[in-house]
Amino acid sequence: MNFEEAQQKFLAGLDDTVLREETRDMLLGRQFRRDVFAKGVPEASSASLYSRWLDTRFAMTTGPADFDMTFETAVGKLQLRSDVHGPLIELLHQGPITLREIVERSPQTATNWSSISDVLKLLVGRGDLQPALPANGDAQRMASVRTFNEAVLARAVDNAELGYLASAVTGGGVRVDRLTQLYLIAKARGLADPTQALTKLLLAAHTASEAPASAETARERVGKEIQRIEGNVIPTLRRVGVI
């Protein structure tokens, strides 16, 4: 997705792996890269790798309303097709799912193995999708996750230094903005309508860019944010085992 056709052909003609990777970096103008190195790793068979790939579970951490079908790449903007990739995106937004389940449930006329794999890699690379842990451990992990997240949320009252909550599904972190964290605190304390508490937060904002012009403006903004949080963010956090 990051290379023009001529560049792809040129890279394909380089047999030396190190030279090929360094050439990729030069074409992208990339000075730094992230790699995982391992020593003495036995080479797995294609069948074994294929089976493990099929059994890998994925979880979407970006809600449907925030998801963007366009991608910025080194060669320009890439547009996912709603008719081809739409069904796959809908499946992913329904909850954690293995690649095997995706293949079984995807309409054969709308997508194929290669297309599914390409889109999954794109989504993981952009941060919308995360590899997930096996489903049989979700319940046990949830107890630890709940304790950790309660401690993080307690700090959100005073500052915004911690912007992630733990996921029992992925075993990693999920970005959660401070307003959503305060909303979760308000709900945990039994407030049926957290609008007033969140409005006070906005009015107390330190920077001019964050602080609203008036209490009425703050309340309107909070009202819209609560709709977003309840309609899009909370369902996503539940699906990935954050709450």
Summary of the structure (lengths in Angstrom):
residues: 243
radius of gyration: 21.7
end to end distance: 35.2
largest distance: 64.9
contacts: 609
relative contact order: 0.11
helix: 53%
strand: 10%
